[in-house]
């Protein structure tokens, strides 16, 4: 195993022993990426913060029960973030209200531009919701998080070829969904 792999194993071992420095280093390194991943998926900063906190809470619980990751921490965290997201959407299925976004317009922003950006983001999120869960995760990891096919495959526990296939089908489906939405508005 290479040096960085040995360092990760050492850090995970120290984190599993609840060494504060190791836990802090893990949080500092991975929290921004996990938060961004979740924020892009839910489109709500507060919900993303709560879900990211839940991911790291689950990590601590896993370490406490000696069931935490022994390697591939990033993959474990992204899988856990995905599971937290699925849990969130299951809890929200019965709710059909839109949150009040008090920060919609800030000083200096053109209201029409802000509204247009928000509507486009909502259209993309709606189109993403129509993809299969695996397709959604591939799109989020590859394009929002900038991960490689290999890293995405590891997180999903699938071969690289399957990731490429999922990506191709997801992009084709997104294009169809977005085109259909656009035609409806014309």
N, C-alpha and C positions, 0 to 999 in steps of 0.2 A: 504494500500500500504506500502511496506517496505521502510526503510530509504533511500536506494540507489535510489529507484524510486522517492521518494520525492525530493532527491537532484537533480536528472535529471530534474524533472519538474521545480524546482527552477532555475536551470542553464538555461534551455530553456526559461523560462520567462524573465530572465535577458538578455539573448542573443537577444530575440525578441525586447527588449528595447534598443538594441545596446550598452549594457554595454561592454566596451572593455575587461575587465578581463574575462567575461563569453565567449565572442567570441574567445578570445585567447586560453582559456582552451579547448574549443571544437575543435578548429583547431589543437592544439598541441596533443590532445588525438586521434583524428580520421584521420588526414591527412596521417600519415605513412601507416595505413592500407588501406585507400582508394587509395593512390598512388600505393601500392604494388598490390592491386586487379587489377587496371587498367594496370599497367606495365606488369603483367603476361598475361593479355588478349590481349594487342596490341603488346607486344614485342619490344617496342621502348620507351626509357626513356623520350625523349623530348615530344613525343605525350602524354605519361602518365602524365607528369607534367602539360601540358596544360589542359588535361581532368580533372585532380584533381583540378586545379585552377578553372575550369568551375563549378565543383560540389560545391565548397565553394562559388563561385559567385552566383550560383543558390540559395544556402541557404540564403545568404544575401538578395537577391531579394525577396525570399519567406517571410522572416521576414519583409522586408520593406512593402510588400503588405498584411501583416497580414495573410499569408497563410503558414507559416512555421510549422514545426512539433511541436505538443504539447506534444508528448511523443514518445518513441521508436526512438530516434535520429539515432542510428546506422542503423536501418532498412531504414529510410528515406534517409540517405546518400548513402547506398549501392544501393537502388532503383534508386536514382538520378544518381549515377555513371554508373549503367547499362544503363539508358536512354541516358546519355552522350556518352557512348560507341556505342550504336545503332545509334545515330545521327552522330557520327564520321564515322562509316562504311557506312552509307547512303551517306555522302558527298564524301567518298573515292571510291565509286563504279566505277566511271568513270576513276579513275586513276589506271594504271596497272604497275607503276614503283616501283622498290625497292629502299629504302633509302640507301645512302652511309653511312656505319657504320665506321666512322673514328677511333673508339676505338676498332676495331676488335681484334687486337693483342697488348698486352702490354708487356713490358720487362719481361722476365722470363717465359712467357707462351710458351708452345709448339704449334707452328702454326697448326699442324695436329689435336691436341687435341681441340684447340679452334674451328676450323672449324667443327670438328665432333660434338661438343656440340651445336654449332649454328644450324647445319643441323638437329640434333635430336629435338631441340626446335622448329624449323620451321615445322618439320613433326608433332609434337604434336599439335602445333597451327593450322595447316591445318586440322588435324583430328577433333580438337575441333570445328572448323568452320562448319563442316558438321553436327554437332549435332543441335537439335532444340534450340532456344534461352533459353527456360527454362532449358533444360539439360545442356547447357553451363554454365548458372548461378549457377546451383546446384553444378557442378564440381568445378567451381571457388571458390564458397563460402565454400564448404565442404573441399576440398583438398588443395587449395592454401591459403585460409584464415583461415582454421582450425576451422570453426564454427560448432556448434552442429546442429543436425537435427532440433531441436526446433527453434534455431536462424535463420537457413536457411528458415524454414517454415514461420516464422514471416516476414522476409524480402520479400519473394515471395508472401506472402498473401495466402498461401496454407496450407492444413492440413499436419501434419508430415508424415502420410502414403503416401501422394502424393509425398513428397520430397524423401522418401525412394524408391518409385517406379521410379521416375525420375532418381535417382542416379543409380539404378540397370540397367535401360535401357541405360543410358548414358555410363556406364562403359562397357556394352556389345557392344554397338555401337563403342566406342573408340577402343576396342580390335579388332573388325572386320576391322575398317578403318586402323589401324596401321598395322595389319597383311597383308591387301591388299596392302598397300604401300610398305611393306617389300618384298612381293612377286614380285612386279613390278621392284624393284631394283635388284633382284637376277637374 
